[in-house]
Amino acid sequence: YLEIQPLGNNAFMINSDRVSAVQSMEDIKELNRRIVKLGEEFKKPVVGTCDVHFMDPEDEVYRRIIMAGKGFDDADT
């Protein structure tokens, strides 16, 4: 399947040196439209997902541990 996440999840790409083709939220929307077209062309389902990392609130600590281990400084937020 092909996945489309909330626009805010990909906002980091705006003005990123690594993703020169994305300069605005409209560019991200266009990428999502391209994903939908690719799904249609290759007969792959396209799903809209959300930014969920754990089901139960008490599991948040494990997510923070994993993210801190990967070097994310904002793992506590």
C-alpha positions in Angstrom: 0.0 0.0 0.0 1.0 3.7 -0.3 0.6 5.9 2.7 -0.3 9.5 3.0 0.2 11.1 6.4 -1.0 14.5 7.8 0.5 17.5 6.1 2.2 18.6 9.3 4.2 15.3 9.4 6.0 16.3 6.2 6.3 20.0 6.9 10.0 19.4 7.9 10.7 19.1 4.1 9.9 22.7 3.5 13.1 24.6 3.0 15.1 21.5 3.8 18.4 21.1 2.0 17.6 17.4 1.5 14.3 18.0 -0.3 14.7 20.8 -2.7 11.4 20.2 -4.6 9.4 21.0 -1.5 9.1 24.7 -0.7 5.5 25.0 0.6 2.5 23.1 2.0 1.1 23.2 -1.6 4.1 21.2 -2.7 3.4 18.6 -0.1 -0.2 18.5 -1.2 1.0 18.0 -4.8 3.2 15.1 -3.6 0.1 13.5 -2.0 -1.8 13.9 -5.3 1.0 12.2 -7.1 0.9 9.3 -4.6 -2.8 8.9 -5.2 -2.2 8.8 -9.0 0.6 6.2 -8.6 -1.7 4.1 -6.5 -4.3 4.2 -9.2 -1.8 3.5 -11.9 -0.2 0.5 -10.2 -3.4 -0.7 -8.5 -2.1 -0.2 -5.0 -4.3 1.0 -2.2 -3.6 4.5 -0.9 -4.3 5.0 2.8 -4.5 8.1 4.9 -2.9 7.5 8.2 -2.3 9.5 11.4 0.7 10.1 13.5 0.2 7.3 16.1 3.2 5.7 17.8 1.5 3.8 20.7 -2.0 2.8 21.6 -1.9 3.1 25.4 -0.8 6.2 27.2 1.5 4.3 29.5 3.5 3.1 26.5 4.6 6.6 25.7 7.8 6.1 27.8 8.9 3.3 25.4 8.5 5.6 22.4 10.6 8.3 24.2 13.3 5.7 24.9 13.5 4.6 21.3 13.6 8.1 19.9 16.2 9.2 22.4 18.3 6.2 21.5 18.1 7.3 17.8 19.5 10.7 18.8 16.3 12.8 18.5 16.7 15.8 20.9 13.0 16.4 21.1 12.2 12.8 22.2 10.8 14.1 25.5 8.1 16.4 23.9 
